[in-house]
Amino acid sequence: MALKKDKQKVLGEVFDDARIKTFLENEPYGGANADYHVLEKAYRGMKAENFATFVEFFQAEGRDINATNSAGQTLLQVVQEHRLAEEYIAILKAAGAK
């Protein structure tokens, strides 16, 4: 007997400004830095063009683009190790990430 998946894969999800802003509301778990947490969630969940818009909203709220994870790394430092992250790296650097 085969089991069916309970969720369908969503392709082509629309990321309007309202949807992008919902990523700012993500709550960290454990002792994670809230700013790093939302940056990472946005990076992992958005195309580069949407991530650029997210970073604008993120900075407009006065949040820290150089927030660190539990290992003391900024998102830029983490993303620089990903081979297909050129666009994200450029977005973070343009926003002042170190």
GUVOZA-570861 format. One line per 2 residues: number of its first residue (from 0); their letters; for each residue x, y, z of N, C-alpha, C, O, CB. Coordinates in Angstrom, 2 decimals. Last residue first. Glycine has a CB too. Layout:
NUM) A) X/Y/Z/X/Y/Z/X/Y/Z/X/Y/Z/X/Y/Z; ...
REM end
This chain:
97) KA) 29.69/42.40/6.16/31.15/42.14/6.25/31.39/40.66/6.40/32.54/40.23/6.49/31.80/42.90/7.44; 27.27/44.37/4.43/27.66/43.16/5.16/29.17/42.95/5.09/29.82/43.29/4.10/26.93/41.93/4.61
95) GA) 26.21/46.49/3.02/27.19/46.76/4.05/27.62/45.57/4.88/28.26/45.73/5.92/26.65/47.78/4.94; 24.64/45.97/0.89/23.94/46.42/2.10/24.90/46.68/3.26/24.47/47.05/4.36/22.90/45.37/2.52
93) AK) 26.41/44.94/-0.89/25.84/46.25/-1.20/25.11/46.85/0.01/24.99/48.06/0.14/24.88/46.14/-2.38; 26.77/42.43/0.32/27.87/43.39/0.31/27.36/44.81/0.05/27.81/45.76/0.67/28.91/43.00/-0.74
91) LI) 24.25/41.24/-0.20/24.70/41.46/1.17/25.81/42.50/1.24/25.80/43.35/2.12/25.18/40.14/1.79; 24.28/41.22/-3.02/23.21/41.93/-2.30/23.66/42.24/-0.88/23.48/43.36/-0.40/21.91/41.08/-2.28
89) AI) 26.51/39.58/-3.54/26.49/40.97/-4.03/25.44/41.80/-3.28/25.69/42.96/-2.93/26.20/41.01/-5.55; 25.56/37.20/-2.41/26.77/37.83/-1.89/26.81/39.30/-2.28/27.10/40.16/-1.45/28.03/37.10/-2.40
87) YE) 23.46/36.64/-4.11/23.18/36.91/-2.70/24.37/37.61/-2.05/24.19/38.52/-1.24/22.86/35.60/-1.95; 24.84/36.12/-6.50/23.86/37.22/-6.44/23.58/37.62/-4.99/23.48/38.81/-4.68/22.55/36.82/-7.14
85) EA) 26.45/33.86/-5.77/27.04/35.14/-6.20/26.07/36.32/-6.07/26.45/37.38/-5.57/27.49/35.02/-7.64; 25.98/31.25/-4.92/25.44/32.35/-4.14/25.92/33.74/-4.58/25.80/34.69/-3.81/25.79/32.15/-2.70
83) LR) 26.77/28.65/-5.50/25.82/29.33/-6.38/25.21/30.57/-5.73/24.04/30.89/-5.97/24.71/28.37/-6.78; 28.51/27.65/-3.50/29.00/27.87/-4.85/28.05/28.62/-5.78/28.50/29.17/-6.79/29.33/26.56/-5.45
81) HE) 29.04/28.98/-0.33/28.08/28.32/-1.22/28.43/28.65/-2.67/28.62/29.82/-3.01/26.63/28.76/-0.89; 30.64/30.54/1.19/31.07/29.15/1.02/30.14/28.37/0.10/30.42/27.21/-0.22/31.15/28.46/2.38
79) QV) 29.32/32.89/1.48/30.50/32.88/0.60/31.04/31.48/0.37/31.82/31.26/-0.56/31.59/33.76/1.19; 27.47/32.39/3.45/27.03/32.30/2.06/28.22/32.26/1.10/28.13/31.66/0.03/26.12/33.49/1.72
77) VQ) 28.96/32.91/5.80/28.40/31.58/5.54/28.10/31.40/4.05/28.45/30.38/3.46/27.12/31.37/6.36; 29.55/35.63/5.52/30.63/34.66/5.69/30.15/33.24/5.39/30.88/32.45/4.78/31.20/34.73/7.11
75) LL) 26.94/36.68/5.41/27.84/36.82/4.28/28.97/35.79/4.36/29.30/35.16/3.36/28.42/38.24/4.21; 26.00/36.17/7.98/25.41/35.44/6.85/26.32/35.53/5.63/26.45/34.56/4.90/24.00/36.00/6.52
73) TQ) 28.84/35.86/10.20/27.75/36.61/9.58/27.16/35.78/8.45/27.77/34.80/8.02/28.24/38.00/9.07; 29.66/33.68/12.90/29.75/34.04/11.50/28.56/34.89/11.07/27.44/34.69/11.53/29.83/32.78/10.64
71) GA) 29.60/32.54/15.42/30.21/33.86/15.27/30.37/34.31/13.83/31.13/35.24/13.56/31.53/33.86/15.92; 28.17/30.30/15.75/29.59/30.09/15.49/30.33/31.42/15.29/31.53/31.43/15.01/29.79/29.20/14.26
69) SN) 25.58/31.16/15.90/26.19/30.65/17.13/27.69/30.40/16.98/28.40/30.30/17.98/25.49/29.37/17.55; 25.74/34.08/13.73/25.15/32.82/14.18/25.89/32.34/15.43/26.75/33.05/15.96/25.21/31.74/13.06
67) TA) 25.38/37.69/13.85/26.13/36.44/13.73/25.33/35.24/14.24/24.40/35.35/15.03/27.43/36.54/14.49; 24.68/40.59/11.85/24.36/39.71/12.98/25.05/38.37/12.76/25.28/37.97/11.63/22.81/39.52/13.13
65) NI) 24.97/42.49/9.92/26.16/41.76/10.34/25.93/40.92/11.60/26.87/40.60/12.33/27.30/42.72/10.58; 22.63/43.80/9.66/23.03/42.98/8.53/24.26/42.13/8.87/24.54/41.15/8.18/23.32/43.87/7.31
63) DR) 20.32/44.38/12.08/21.77/44.24/11.90/22.13/43.26/10.78/21.97/42.05/10.93/22.40/43.78/13.20; 17.61/46.75/11.52/18.16/45.47/11.95/19.60/45.31/11.47/20.04/46.02/10.56/17.29/44.30/11.42
61) GE) 15.99/48.90/10.90/17.16/49.12/11.74/17.81/47.84/12.24/18.49/47.84/13.27/16.78/49.95/12.91; 14.04/48.59/9.08/13.65/48.36/10.47/14.82/48.55/11.43/14.66/48.37/12.64/13.07/46.97/10.63
59) AQ) 15.49/48.84/6.79/14.57/49.94/7.11/14.07/49.82/8.55/13.72/50.83/9.17/13.37/49.94/6.14; 16.71/46.36/6.66/17.50/47.51/7.07/16.63/48.71/7.44/16.99/49.50/8.30/18.47/47.90/5.97
57) FF) 14.48/44.83/5.84/15.25/44.46/7.02/16.03/45.67/7.55/16.00/45.96/8.74/16.21/43.30/6.70; 13.82/45.99/3.38/12.87/46.05/4.49/13.57/45.80/5.83/13.30/46.47/6.82/11.74/45.03/4.29
55) EV) 16.21/45.29/1.98/15.77/46.69/2.10/14.81/46.86/3.28/14.98/47.77/4.08/15.09/47.16/0.79; 16.11/42.51/2.13/17.21/43.22/2.79/16.87/44.70/2.95/17.21/45.31/3.97/18.53/43.06/1.99
53) FT) 13.85/42.02/0.49/13.82/41.70/1.91/14.90/42.48/2.66/14.63/43.04/3.72/14.02/40.19/2.13; 14.90/42.72/-2.00/13.80/43.50/-1.44/13.70/43.26/0.06/13.49/44.20/0.83/12.46/43.13/-2.12
51) AF) 16.79/40.65/-2.21/17.22/42.06/-2.27/16.15/42.97/-1.68/16.46/43.89/-0.93/17.52/42.47/-3.73; 15.12/38.42/-2.22/16.03/38.61/-1.10/16.53/40.06/-1.06/16.67/40.63/0.02/17.21/37.63/-1.19
49) NE) 13.96/38.66/-4.72/13.12/38.84/-3.53/13.97/39.08/-2.30/13.59/39.87/-1.43/12.22/37.61/-3.32; 16.22/38.13/-6.29/15.50/39.40/-6.46/14.59/39.69/-5.26/14.46/40.84/-4.84/14.67/39.37/-7.76
47) AK) 16.98/35.50/-5.44/17.84/36.67/-5.18/17.08/37.99/-5.30/17.28/38.89/-4.47/19.01/36.67/-6.15; 14.26/33.75/-3.90/15.13/34.00/-5.04/15.89/35.29/-4.74/15.47/36.07/-3.89/14.31/34.10/-6.39
45) MG) 14.12/32.44/-0.54/13.79/33.40/-1.59/14.77/33.36/-2.75/15.93/32.98/-2.59/13.75/34.80/-1.01; 14.89/30.84/1.61/13.54/30.72/1.09/13.17/31.62/-0.06/12.03/31.59/-0.53/12.62/30.96/2.16
43) RY) 17.46/31.35/2.48/17.13/29.97/2.10/15.77/29.86/1.41/15.53/28.88/0.69/17.15/29.09/3.33; 17.25/34.09/3.04/18.24/33.59/2.07/17.85/32.21/1.57/17.90/31.94/0.37/19.64/33.55/2.70
41) AK) 15.32/34.05/5.08/15.04/34.72/3.81/15.98/34.23/2.72/15.55/33.99/1.59/15.16/36.25/3.98; 16.72/32.65/7.06/15.44/32.12/6.56/15.11/32.74/5.20/14.67/32.05/4.28/14.30/32.39/7.57
39) EL) 18.87/34.42/7.49/19.11/33.07/6.97/17.83/32.47/6.39/17.87/31.85/5.33/19.67/32.16/8.08; 17.51/36.66/8.50/18.32/36.77/7.29/18.54/35.39/6.65/18.40/35.23/5.44/19.68/37.42/7.60
37) VH) 16.38/35.60/10.82/15.50/36.01/9.73/16.27/36.19/8.43/15.73/35.90/7.36/14.78/37.32/10.10; 18.80/34.98/12.28/17.78/33.97/11.99/16.90/34.38/10.81/16.69/33.58/9.89/16.90/33.73/13.23
35) YD) 20.06/37.42/12.64/20.70/36.39/11.82/19.66/35.36/11.37/19.65/34.94/10.22/21.85/35.69/12.62; 18.15/38.61/14.34/18.46/39.20/13.05/19.12/38.19/12.12/18.78/38.11/10.94/19.37/40.42/13.23
33) AN) 18.13/36.90/16.60/16.91/37.10/15.82/17.21/37.67/14.43/16.60/37.26/13.45/15.96/38.03/16.55; 20.40/34.42/17.40/20.25/35.85/17.17/19.08/36.07/16.22/19.04/35.47/15.15/21.56/36.48/16.59
31) AG) 19.35/31.65/19.43/19.76/32.22/18.14/19.50/33.72/18.08/18.52/34.22/18.63/19.04/31.52/17.00; 18.86/30.01/21.57/19.47/31.31/21.83/19.92/32.01/20.57/20.79/32.88/20.62/20.64/31.15/22.75
29) GY) 15.83/28.57/20.52/17.04/28.47/21.32/17.58/29.86/21.60/16.80/30.79/21.85/18.11/27.62/20.61; 14.75/30.21/17.55/14.57/29.22/18.60/15.90/29.07/19.32/16.95/29.40/18.78/14.07/27.85/18.01
27) PE) 13.30/33.27/16.27/14.38/32.29/16.44/14.05/31.30/17.54/13.17/31.54/18.36/15.70/33.00/16.75; 10.49/33.92/14.25/11.07/33.92/15.59/12.18/32.88/15.69/12.02/31.75/15.23/9.97/33.64/16.66
25) NE) 9.72/35.98/11.56/10.20/34.67/12.00/10.89/34.78/13.35/11.75/35.64/13.55/11.17/34.06/10.96; 9.08/38.44/10.56/8.37/38.01/11.77/8.83/36.65/12.28/8.38/36.21/13.34/6.89/37.97/11.50
23) LF) 10.27/38.82/8.18/10.77/39.63/9.30/10.17/39.18/10.62/10.69/39.52/11.68/10.47/41.10/9.06; 8.73/37.38/6.44/9.98/36.77/6.88/10.60/37.55/8.04/11.38/36.99/8.81/10.97/36.70/5.72
21) TK) 6.72/39.10/5.71/6.41/38.08/6.72/7.67/37.39/7.23/7.68/36.86/8.34/5.43/37.04/6.14; 7.71/40.65/3.65/7.77/41.20/5.01/7.45/40.15/6.08/7.86/40.30/7.23/6.81/42.37/5.14
19) IR) 7.03/39.04/1.45/8.43/39.22/1.81/8.56/39.72/3.25/9.43/39.26/3.99/9.12/40.21/0.84; 4.26/39.44/1.40/4.80/38.10/1.66/6.26/38.20/2.11/6.68/37.51/3.03/4.68/37.21/0.40
17) AD) 4.16/42.18/0.76/3.54/41.69/2.00/4.10/40.32/2.37/4.38/40.07/3.55/2.02/41.62/1.85; 5.42/42.28/-1.76/6.02/42.94/-0.60/5.45/42.43/0.72/6.19/42.26/1.69/5.80/44.44/-0.69
15) DF) 5.14/38.92/-3.13/4.90/40.35/-3.17/5.48/40.96/-1.89/5.98/40.23/-1.04/3.36/40.68/-3.31; 5.99/36.23/-4.37/6.58/36.97/-3.26/6.34/38.46/-3.48/7.22/39.18/-3.97/8.11/36.66/-3.12
13) VE) 4.32/33.36/-5.26/4.40/34.80/-5.47/4.93/35.46/-4.21/4.39/35.28/-3.12/3.01/35.38/-5.86; 5.81/30.30/-6.21/5.13/31.08/-5.17/5.36/32.56/-5.41/6.47/32.98/-5.74/5.65/30.67/-3.76
11) GL) 6.59/28.33/-8.05/6.24/29.66/-8.51/5.49/30.50/-7.48/4.64/31.30/-7.85/5.44/29.57/-9.74; 5.17/25.49/-6.49/6.10/26.03/-7.46/5.64/27.42/-7.86/4.44/27.66/-8.00/6.22/25.11/-8.70
9) VK) 4.89/23.51/-3.76/4.44/24.79/-4.31/5.53/25.32/-5.23/6.65/25.56/-4.80/4.13/25.81/-3.17; 3.94/20.17/-3.48/5.04/21.10/-3.66/4.50/22.36/-4.30/3.75/22.30/-5.28/6.18/20.47/-4.51
7) QK) 1.38/19.24/-1.19/1.84/19.38/-2.56/2.97/20.39/-2.61/2.97/21.36/-1.85/0.68/19.80/-3.49; 1.28/17.01/1.52/1.41/18.39/1.02/1.91/18.35/-0.42/2.75/17.53/-0.79/2.38/19.22/1.91
5) DK) 1.15/14.37/2.10/0.08/15.21/2.63/0.16/16.65/2.15/-0.78/17.42/2.34/0.10/15.18/4.14; 1.58/11.75/-0.24/2.14/12.91/0.45/0.98/13.77/0.94/-0.04/13.88/0.27/3.09/13.72/-0.48
3) KL) 0.24/8.50/0.33/0.27/9.75/-0.42/0.92/10.83/0.43/0.81/10.83/1.65/-1.14/10.17/-0.84; 1.63/5.24/0.38/1.11/6.39/1.11/1.22/7.64/0.25/2.20/7.81/-0.47/1.86/6.58/2.45
1) AM) 0.68/2.11/-0.94/1.48/3.33/-1.05/0.80/4.46/-0.28/-0.42/4.61/-0.29/1.67/3.73/-2.54; 0.85/-1.18/0.00/0.00/0.00/0.00/0.89/1.24/0.00/1.75/1.38/0.86/-0.96/0.00/1.22
REM end
